[in-house]
Amino acid sequence: MPEGPTILLMKESLQPFKGKTVTEAGGDAKFDKEPLTGQTLKDIKTFGKQTYLVFDSMVIRIHLLMFGSFSVEEQIRPDTRLRLSLFFGKDSVYFYTCSVKLVDPEFLDTIDWEADVMSDAWNPASTKKKLKSNPDMMVCDALMDQDIFSGVGNIIKNEVLFRIGVQPESLLGKMPDKKLKELIEEARNYSFDFLRWKRDSVLKQHWLAHTKKTCPKCGEKMVNKQTGVGKRRSFYCEKDQKLYH
């Protein structure tokens, strides 16, 4: 599933369409696309893994899910995978194998923008309060909770926990404040490192824990285990990452 940094890169690719007017819309998304014609793309907002295309009187929410993708100027996937196509005169953008829904414009006012780890509105104090209110939650689940760390996915989870030396099944209530502070700081820091490396197509070269078989610090075998309520894959070193329980 694309994580927050990848969504920001998509937003960058869509910026040239901002201020332009839709001349045609298609795809098999389950809503009437005819009213989009004549609408101007006023803004492009992102919240974690979601993108909002803000038009004059409509808002479209796009979530790439596990295997979603997009392309600009050329349709590169078959019609069976095309959820939405937007034409702005001679220019066009296509979204594939993803969730595309209409939302009320007022919905944007209900979003907790402070939870987005890559947003200027990111609020570490609010995040710490959420963590403190869930003492029995595993840290791996906390990082993947989009109400706490919006935009964080499995890669960021594994890399952040390796950076701060904490095992994924550690309980928030057992972690010292110093580690919670490191957790909050590194969730944001690594997300921006991810963005920079992804832009330069060198992301995988910088992975220290995700999918690794041996620990780059001590050389011991890395644990590969499904952890937390979500049963997502965790890669960690039992020697260099402490279990707080």
Secondary structure, 3 states (H helix, E strand, C coil): CCCHHHHHHHHHHHHHHCCCECCEEECCCCCCCHHHCCCEEEEEEEECCEEEEEECCCEEEEECCCCCEEEECCCCCCHHHEEEEEEECCEEEEEECCEEEEECHHHHHHCCHHHECCCCCCCHHHHHHHHHCCCCCEHHHHHHCCCCCECCCHHHHHHHHHHHCECCCCEHHHCCHHHHHHHHHHHHHHHHHHHHHHHCCCCHHHCCCCCCCECCCCCCECEEEEECCCCEEEEECCCCCECCC
